[in-house]
Amino acid sequence: MRIYNNRGETRQSPIDKKLRVYVRARMYPGLSISRSLGDILAHHIGVTSYPSVVCYPITMNDSFIVLATDGIWHILGQDEVVEIMNENRMAVPG
């Protein structure tokens, strides 16, 4: 909605078929992200540098925290990330 309200739009790229951000009715900039630093044109069509933040309570049952960009989640699923974390977890002194 933020992008649409700023004269931008998201639509499928004719090249790679992924959703991308464009100036409405134009073929540019074609960003695959909705958050960016330093892209003046993209900022004019609603792309922002402000992060999306979600807060979760941490409990004693939690084993690890994963901080990752969208790029990670486009490649790996939650189960794969948990498996990687479990395989590489260091023992924490108790």
Secondary structure, 3 states (H helix, E strand, C coil): CCCHHHCEEEEECCCCCCEEEEECCCCCEEECCCECCCCHHHHHCCCECCCCCCCCCCCCCCCCCCCCCHHHHHHCCHHHHHHHHHHHCCCCCC
